Amino acid sequence: MGDDHQTNVPLLEDSTEILHPGDPDKDQNSEDIVTRVWVESKKLWQIVGPAVLSRISTYSVMVISQVFAGHLGDLDLAAISIALNVIIGFDLGLMMGMASALETLCGQAYGAKKHYMLGVYLQRSWMVLFICCVLLLPALVFASSILKVIGEPDDLADLAGVLARWLIPLHFSLAFYFPLQRFLQSQVKARAIMWVAMVGLAVHVAASWVFVGLLKMGVVGIAVACNISWWVLPIGLMAYTTCGGCPNTWTGFSVEALTGLWDFLKLSAASGVMLCLENWYYKILIVMTGNMKNAKIEVDALSICMSINGLEIMIPLAFFAGTGVRVANELGAGNGKGAKFAAIVSSATSLIIGLVFCCLIVLLRDKFGLLFSSSAIVLQEVNKLSILLAFTILFNSVQPVLSGVAVGSGWQSYVAYINLGCYYFIGLPVGMSALKFSHLGVKGIWMGMIFGGTGIQTLILLIITIRCDWEGEAKKASFRMQKWSDQRFERKG
């Protein structure tokens, strides 16, 4: 969009000073803070609103796949849940994380009005993620054997492994879709992403009906429908980008994208580790549940809860995207206070929305499972897990926003260490101990992981964000943009 989206929020005094009770101009300043919140909210929702719809649309592809499978049988539902939520979920977490390097670089470059660099960053990201897809390919090819090694039942592992091989085209679509999504997001072109995602969802519903309902291909038909709908996304976004949607930031393919790959790879790797450790955490919960007695029932119940959580978390993830863009834009423009204020407004808004959904889950705890299954025993297990689902939604209303602040500021490597420590050195051992030494079953695992891992991680990120030197971060962003510009001119010279 135009440069009007880059206009900084007026530099007023710090919000804590504005609200100080001894301030003689409190009434006037109160009006100022209300105005600032309104202005920042409008900028934020220009990204968040379309991002919510686009992310819900893309995630609904997974949910609808499980709905179709749930009416085929318990084994089909468990297999497609493992294939999509665990195998593709691990894959998706890494790809999405690595693409998030573009949120830092493209967001700060756009804020600094260095538009020519966005297209170069996009092409670098494509190369890095495609190579990563090739390296990850054996995990899909040998998924069945891997699942058996970690203790999944043979019938479940065999069917999930077959589905993983059918989903290889979807696997490669991620290398092109996520970079395009971040590239457009950083320019506040979220509406284009939204419309393409909604088209992809419509295609998936139609394809699922054809392959499952008409052609009777069963759960394999669901995998084929997923491939088709996910390739609609990068093709649609690429068509928009190259056909005049981004005249200032896309000027065609450039050999310049082949240079500076090492620095780009390091930031992409840090971004990938940061988000995939977070994304993989609850996938491990599903894998651990697969080792319990009555594994198919437990996996079905947990997968239903994870699907609801995954659907709702699209809202905080939209705030993650919006916060990352807003913070990066403000830092790129040298406005540290504007970046801080954007983080505060986004966190508060997301928390309020999370509280609303938390209450809805508690009120509808015996109803939402009917969307996925008609099995009485599965629905009973879902009801037992509903309170933990509500707590998970509450924690996740804040944590992704704080991660968005980290991405916008370029702190990915630090947050990767925090995620590793909180999730895997605290949360996972607590969850495993709860499984071994209590009779709570999947509730014990989930309880230990959410309170031991997610809760502590959220607290640490909150402390880091509160103590951040925002003006110092603005200077670092300016230095980063100057470094890339200097490299470009040296190559031309």
SEVEXSE-102685 format. One line per 8 residues: number of its first residue (from 1); their letters; for each residue x, y, z of C-alpha. Coordinates in steps of 0.5 Angstrom, whole numbers. Example, Ala and Ser with C-alpha at 12.3 -4.5 7.8 and 13.67 -1.06 7.14 Angstrom:
# residues 2
1	AS	25,-9,16 | 27,-2,14
***
This chain:
# residues 493
1	MGDDHQTN	0,0,0 | 2,7,0 | 7,11,5 | 1,13,9 | 2,7,13 | 9,8,15 | 7,15,18 | 9,14,26
9	VPLLEDST	5,15,32 | 6,22,35 | 12,22,40 | 9,24,46 | 11,22,53 | 11,15,56 | 5,12,58 | 6,12,65
17	EILHPGDP	8,19,65 | 1,21,62 | -3,17,67 | 1,20,73 | -4,22,78 | 0,28,80 | 0,31,73 | -3,37,72
25	DKDQNSED	-5,36,65 | -8,29,66 | -15,31,63 | -12,33,57 | -6,27,57 | -12,22,58 | -15,25,51 | -8,24,48
33	IVTRVWVE	-7,17,50 | -14,15,48 | -13,18,41 | -6,14,41 | -9,8,43 | -15,9,37 | -9,11,32 | -5,5,34
41	SKKLWQIV	-11,0,34 | -13,2,27 | -6,1,24 | -6,-6,28 | -12,-8,25 | -11,-7,18 | -6,-13,19 | -9,-17,24
49	GPAVLSRI	-17,-17,21 | -15,-20,15 | -9,-24,18 | -15,-27,23 | -19,-29,17 | -13,-32,13 | -10,-36,18 | -17,-39,20
57	STYSVMVI	-18,-40,13 | -12,-44,12 | -12,-48,19 | -19,-49,17 | -17,-54,12 | -14,-58,17 | -20,-58,21 | -24,-60,15
65	SQVFAGHL	-20,-65,14 | -21,-68,21 | -28,-67,20 | -29,-71,14 | -24,-77,17 | -28,-77,24 | -34,-79,20 | -30,-85,16
73	GDLDLAAI	-28,-88,23 | -23,-87,29 | -17,-90,26 | -18,-85,20 | -19,-79,25 | -13,-81,29 | -8,-83,22 | -10,-76,19
81	SIALNVII	-9,-72,26 | -2,-75,26 | 0,-74,19 | -3,-67,19 | -2,-65,26 | 5,-68,28 | 8,-70,21 | 6,-64,17
89	GFDLGLMM	6,-60,24 | 13,-61,25 | 15,-59,18 | 10,-53,18 | 13,-50,25 | 20,-50,22 | 18,-47,15 | 14,-42,19
97	GMASALET	19,-40,23 | 24,-39,18 | 20,-35,14 | 19,-30,20 | 26,-28,19 | 22,-24,13 | 18,-20,19 | 24,-17,22
105	LCGQAYGA	28,-16,15 | 22,-14,11 | 18,-10,16 | 24,-6,18 | 26,-5,11 | 19,-2,9 | 19,2,16 | 26,5,13
113	KKHYMLGV	23,6,6 | 28,2,3 | 23,-2,-1 | 28,-5,-6 | 31,-10,-1 | 24,-13,0 | 24,-17,-6 | 31,-19,-5
121	YLQRSWMV	30,-22,2 | 24,-26,-1 | 28,-29,-6 | 33,-31,-1 | 28,-34,3 | 25,-38,-2 | 32,-41,-3 | 33,-43,4
129	LFICCVLL	27,-46,5 | 27,-50,-1 | 33,-53,1 | 31,-54,8 | 25,-58,5 | 29,-62,1 | 33,-64,7 | 27,-66,11
137	LPALVFAS	24,-70,5 | 26,-77,9 | 22,-75,15 | 16,-76,10 | 18,-82,6 | 20,-86,12 | 15,-83,17 | 11,-90,18
145	SILKVIGE	18,-93,21 | 19,-87,25 | 12,-87,28 | 13,-94,30 | 20,-93,33 | 17,-88,38 | 12,-93,40 | 6,-91,36
153	PDDLADLA	1,-97,34 | 3,-101,28 | -4,-100,24 | -4,-92,26 | 3,-91,24 | 2,-95,17 | -4,-91,15 | -1,-84,18
161	GVLARWLI	6,-86,14 | 2,-87,8 | -2,-80,8 | 5,-77,10 | 8,-79,3 | 1,-77,0 | 2,-70,3 | 9,-69,0
169	PLHFSLAF	7,-64,-5 | 4,-60,1 | 11,-60,4 | 14,-56,-2 | 8,-51,-2 | 10,-49,5 | 17,-46,2 | 14,-41,-3
177	YFPLQRFL	7,-40,1 | 10,-37,8 | 16,-32,5 | 10,-29,0 | 6,-29,6 | 11,-25,10 | 13,-21,5 | 6,-18,3
185	QSQVKARA	4,-17,11 | 10,-13,12 | 7,-8,7 | 0,-8,10 | -2,-12,4 | -6,-17,9 | -12,-17,5 | -9,-20,-1
193	IMWVAMVG	-7,-26,3 | -14,-26,6 | -18,-27,-1 | -13,-32,-3 | -13,-36,3 | -21,-36,3 | -21,-38,-4 | -16,-44,-2
201	LAVHVAAS	-21,-46,3 | -27,-46,-2 | -23,-51,-6 | -21,-55,-1 | -28,-56,1 | -30,-58,-6 | -24,-62,-7 | -26,-66,-1
209	WVFVGLLK	-33,-67,-3 | -30,-70,-10 | -25,-74,-7 | -28,-77,-1 | -36,-76,-2 | -36,-78,-10 | -30,-82,-12 | -30,-86,-5
217	MGVVGIAV	-22,-85,-4 | -23,-85,4 | -17,-82,8 | -12,-81,2 | -17,-77,-2 | -17,-72,4 | -9,-72,3 | -10,-70,-4
225	ACNISWWV	-15,-65,-3 | -10,-62,2 | -5,-62,-3 | -9,-58,-8 | -12,-53,-3 | -5,-51,0 | -2,-50,-7 | -7,-45,-9
233	LPIGLMAY	-4,-41,-4 | 3,-39,-6 | 0,-39,-14 | -5,-34,-12 | 0,-30,-8 | 5,-30,-13 | 0,-28,-19 | -2,-22,-14
241	TTCGGCPN	6,-20,-13 | 8,-21,-20 | 2,-18,-24 | 3,-11,-21 | 1,-12,-14 | 7,-10,-11 | 10,-5,-16 | 15,-2,-11
249	TWTGFSVE	18,-8,-8 | 18,-13,-13 | 22,-11,-19 | 23,-18,-22 | 28,-24,-20 | 35,-21,-18 | 42,-24,-18 | 43,-20,-12
257	ALTGLWDF	39,-25,-8 | 45,-30,-9 | 49,-26,-4 | 49,-25,3 | 46,-31,4 | 50,-33,10 | 47,-27,14 | 40,-29,12
265	LKLSAASG	41,-36,13 | 43,-35,21 | 37,-30,22 | 32,-35,18 | 35,-41,23 | 34,-37,29 | 27,-36,27 | 26,-43,25
273	VMLCLENW	29,-45,32 | 25,-40,36 | 18,-42,33 | 19,-49,31 | 21,-51,39 | 14,-47,40 | 10,-51,35 | 13,-57,36
281	YYKILIVM	11,-57,44 | 4,-59,43 | 5,-64,37 | 10,-68,42 | 4,-68,47 | 0,-72,42 | 6,-77,40 | 6,-78,48
289	TGNMKNAK	-1,-79,48 | -1,-84,43 | 4,-89,47 | -2,-89,53 | -7,-95,53 | -13,-93,49 | -9,-89,44 | -14,-88,39
297	IEVDALSI	-19,-85,44 | -14,-81,47 | -11,-78,41 | -18,-77,38 | -20,-73,44 | -13,-69,45 | -13,-68,37 | -20,-65,38
305	CMSINGLE	-18,-60,43 | -12,-59,39 | -16,-57,33 | -20,-52,37 | -14,-49,40 | -11,-49,34 | -17,-45,31 | -17,-40,36
313	IMIPLAFF	-10,-39,36 | -10,-36,29 | -13,-30,33 | -7,-29,37 | -2,-31,31 | -5,-26,27 | -3,-21,33 | 4,-24,33
321	AGTGVRVA	4,-22,25 | 1,-15,27 | 5,-14,32 | 12,-16,29 | 10,-12,23 | 8,-6,27 | 14,-6,32 | 19,-7,26
329	NELGAGNG	16,-1,22 | 17,3,28 | 24,1,29 | 26,1,22 | 23,9,22 | 27,10,28 | 21,11,33 | 23,7,39
337	KGAKFAAI	17,9,43 | 12,8,38 | 15,1,38 | 14,0,45 | 7,3,45 | 5,-2,39 | 7,-8,43 | 3,-5,49
345	VSSATSLI	-4,-4,45 | -3,-11,41 | -2,-15,48 | -8,-12,51 | -13,-13,46 | -10,-20,45 | -11,-22,52 | -18,-19,52
353	IGLVFCCL	-20,-23,46 | -17,-29,49 | -21,-28,56 | -27,-28,52 | -26,-35,48 | -23,-38,55 | -30,-37,58 | -34,-40,51
361	IVLLRDKF	-30,-46,52 | -32,-47,59 | -39,-46,58 | -39,-50,51 | -35,-56,54 | -40,-61,53 | -42,-59,46 | -36,-57,41
369	GLLFSSSA	-33,-64,41 | -40,-66,37 | -36,-62,31 | -31,-67,30 | -34,-74,33 | -41,-77,35 | -37,-83,39 | -40,-82,46
377	IVLQEVNK	-33,-84,49 | -29,-79,45 | -34,-74,47 | -33,-76,54 | -26,-75,54 | -26,-68,50 | -31,-66,56 | -25,-68,61
385	LSILLAFT	-20,-64,57 | -24,-57,56 | -22,-54,63 | -14,-55,61 | -16,-52,54 | -19,-46,57 | -13,-45,60 | -8,-46,54
393	ILFNSVQP	-12,-41,50 | -11,-36,56 | -4,-37,56 | -4,-37,48 | -7,-30,48 | -1,-27,51 | 5,-31,49 | 5,-30,41
401	VLSGVAVG	4,-23,42 | 10,-23,46 | 14,-27,41 | 11,-22,35 | 15,-17,39 | 21,-21,39 | 21,-22,31 | 20,-15,30
409	SGWQSYVA	26,-13,34 | 30,-19,31 | 31,-22,38 | 30,-29,35 | 36,-32,37 | 35,-30,45 | 28,-33,45 | 30,-39,42
417	YINLGCYY	34,-41,48 | 28,-39,52 | 24,-43,49 | 29,-49,49 | 29,-48,56 | 22,-47,58 | 19,-52,54 | 24,-58,53
425	FIGLPVGM	28,-57,60 | 22,-55,64 | 15,-57,61 | 17,-63,58 | 20,-67,64 | 14,-64,68 | 9,-67,63 | 13,-74,63
433	SALKFSHL	13,-74,70 | 6,-73,71 | 4,-78,66 | 9,-83,70 | 7,-82,77 | 0,-80,77 | -6,-83,74 | -9,-77,71
441	GVKGIWMG	-7,-79,64 | -7,-74,58 | -9,-69,63 | -3,-70,67 | 2,-69,61 | -2,-63,58 | -2,-60,65 | 5,-61,67
449	MIFGGTGI	7,-58,60 | 2,-52,60 | 4,-49,67 | 11,-52,67 | 13,-49,60 | 8,-44,57 | 7,-41,63 | 14,-40,65
457	QTLILLII	16,-38,58 | 10,-33,58 | 13,-30,64 | 20,-29,62 | 18,-26,55 | 14,-21,59 | 20,-19,63 | 24,-18,57
465	TIRCDWEG	19,-14,54 | 18,-9,60 | 25,-8,61 | 27,-7,53 | 31,-1,51 | 27,1,45 | 31,7,43 | 37,2,43
473	EAKKASFR	33,-3,39 | 31,3,34 | 39,5,33 | 40,-3,32 | 35,-3,26 | 38,3,23 | 45,0,23 | 42,-7,20
481	MQKWSDQR	39,-3,14 | 45,1,13 | 49,-5,13 | 45,-8,8 | 45,-2,4 | 52,-1,4 | 53,-8,2 | 49,-7,-4
489	FERKG	52,-1,-6 | 59,-4,-6 | 57,-10,-10 | 54,-4,-15 | 61,-1,-15
***
